[in-house]
Amino acid sequence: MGYIDFPFVTRPGENRDPRRYPGHREVLLYLKDFAREFGVEEMVRFETDVIKVGILGDEKWKVRSKKSSFNDNNEIISKSNAEFDDEIYDAVVVCNGHYTEPRIADIPGINLWPGKQMHSHNYRIPEPFRDQVVIVIGSSASAVDICRDIAPVAKEVHVASRSVADETYTKQPGYNNLWFHSMIDHAHEDGAVVFRNGKTVLADLIMHCTGYKYHFPFLDTKGIVTVDDNCLGPLYKHVFPPALAPYLSFIGIPWKIVPFPLFEFQSKWIASILSGRITLPSQKEMMEDIQAFYSTLEVSSIPKRYTHCIGQSQFEYNNWLATQCGCQGVEKWREAMYSMASVNRSLRPEMYRDEWDDHHLVSEAYEDFMKYLSASNL
């Protein structure tokens, strides 16, 4: 998942995590290492809240911000009398991420249901779920990992998914308390939760592993860019809104991806366009491309909320960006490793982090890494 010219390998320092699937602390340390290596830190204004980004009449952008304040626990606190900084920019690149505003499943009767609810965003450890009956909504990575994490301590775990047939009801092999269901049909005020398969469970807690919303509370585009059923648009190639291009762009909108390489290719494309090295198609041509893309999704019966879910096609997308910029595309080993890891996770959901069969790809990767590692003296 590392940047092309800065491999994600074990680096010097105490308490580094050498595992192939490291914890979030190691990912943060990798990003900090990258920032130091390339002098990014000195270009970032830390501890600053962006309050509003708005269009001015002369194709400029007004950005209002203020410094953050912290309490004794290092938590951000608001200061009503803090001074605002107003600055004018030629272009704005929005890259605030989209993993902070949880999406919650819409369940009939849930407002009267007496149990607890939470989102996977707030999950940390399994112990709080000891001896409880837990329903996990979702079928992607968070749901798969969390249901297996809490099963050893919970009384029962029931996983609900809308991507399976309504009659689905299976017990997970290797567990005596983990079941997979179709989606929840409705909830009762007596604590009962009824699934579409007809099964009823008296649950203590519902865990929403249902993803996140695109959320830009600071951005005012006068209605040009909108979010509808988690489709942000219109965006040319998930990056540029044609009516505001090239002076407004977004990085990191696609999901189910290997994040850092995709961010890198998008960044190079944006930088090449803003610097004048390459140009975008006309506004009309970009809108036609977007409409053709939307039509393809519709013909394939892909829901609007999956507009930015690009999965395996991310490599074709990255290579298209690389071609636009005239730079190297995705290495073959990286694409093959992603495919094999996906299969491995499906076949061995409990062990995929520790057991794999792609040693030849790891060798190819390290051969490729050496030209960068040697330059960094690592």
Protein Blocks (a to p, Z undefined) as FASTA:
>chain_A
ZZfklccdddedehiafbfbdcfklmmmmmmmmmmmnommmmpcghiacfbdcddfkopa
cdddddddddfkopacddfkbccdddddfbdcddebjafbccddddehklmpmbdcddfk
lpcbfmlmgoiacddedjbfklmmmmmmmmmmmmbdcdddfkbcfklccddehiakbccd
dddfbdcfkopacdfkopacddfbdcddebjadddfkbcgehmacceehiacddehhlag
fklcckbccehkaghiafklmmmmmmmmmmmmmnomaccddfklmmmmmmmmmmmmmmno
pafklmmmnkjmmmmmmmmmmmmnopacddfklmmmmmmmmmmmmmmmmlmmmgccklmm
mmmmmmmmmmmmmmnoZZ
